[in-house]
Amino acid sequence: MRFLALDVGNKRVGVAVGSSEARIATPLTVLKRRTIEQDVAALLKLVGEYQVEQLVVGLPRNADNTPSKQEQLTRHYAEQLQTALGLPIILFDERYSTAAAMQIQRSRGLDEKRGRATLDANAAAVILQEFLDSSGTEG
């Protein structure tokens, strides 16, 4: 099964792609958020291009696993995407994904300023990789 993972923010959406067969998540792009219709159109292109069957959306929780302020906004956005795209969506805990993505970028020699353009896509890849590594995604 092919997946598209999203790291949803208020201004940008990081996107990564991967499959349950290869079990490798790859950062893809960062979309600047516009209207829901424009976001859906951009995601539809990626869904078609990569033959995506399911979305994994990072769910922002607090460190103590309580709902964050951003969680409700992300859930609403995911519901809109599910309706518009007609694909199943899995909400997956994204705690520490941005921190992990920053660590990966630093290890590649990118400082925070230079790596900002790809940080959200790398965070989406971290979310997807953790999802693929979890038990319920056997090829």
TAPEJO-V173084 format. One record per residue. N is the residue number from 1. D_CENTER is the distance of its C-alpha to the mean C-alpha in Angstrom with 1 decimal. Layout:
# TAPEJO-V173084
N:D_CENTER
N:D_CENTER
This chain:
# TAPEJO-V173084
1:16.1
2:13.4
3:9.8
4:7.0
5:3.4
6:2.0
7:3.5
8:6.6
9:9.8
10:13.3
11:13.8
12:10.7
13:7.2
14:5.6
15:5.0
16:6.0
17:8.6
18:10.9
19:13.7
20:15.5
21:18.6
22:17.7
23:15.4
24:13.8
25:10.3
26:10.6
27:9.0
28:9.8
29:10.1
30:9.7
31:11.0
32:13.5
33:13.5
34:16.8
35:18.1
36:16.2
37:18.3
38:17.3
39:13.6
40:14.3
41:16.6
42:14.2
43:11.6
44:14.7
45:15.8
46:12.9
47:13.2
48:16.9
49:16.8
50:14.7
51:16.3
52:13.2
53:14.5
54:11.7
55:8.3
56:6.3
57:5.2
58:5.5
59:9.2
60:11.1
61:14.4
62:17.4
63:18.7
64:21.3
65:18.9
66:20.1
67:18.1
68:17.1
69:18.0
70:14.5
71:13.8
72:16.1
73:14.7
74:11.1
75:13.0
76:15.1
77:12.5
78:11.0
79:14.7
80:15.4
81:12.8
82:14.2
83:17.6
84:17.3
85:15.4
86:17.3
87:14.7
88:14.2
89:11.2
90:10.6
91:9.8
92:9.2
93:10.6
94:8.7
95:12.2
96:13.0
97:9.7
98:10.8
99:14.2
100:13.5
101:11.9
102:15.0
103:17.2
104:16.1
105:16.7
106:20.0
107:21.1
108:20.7
109:22.9
110:20.6
111:21.6
112:19.4
113:20.9
114:20.5
115:17.0
116:15.7
117:14.8
118:12.4
119:11.3
120:8.0
121:7.2
122:8.7
123:6.9
124:3.5
125:6.7
126:8.2
127:6.2
128:6.8
129:10.1
130:11.1
131:10.5
132:12.5
133:15.1
134:15.6
135:18.7
136:17.8
137:16.4
138:19.6
139:19.9
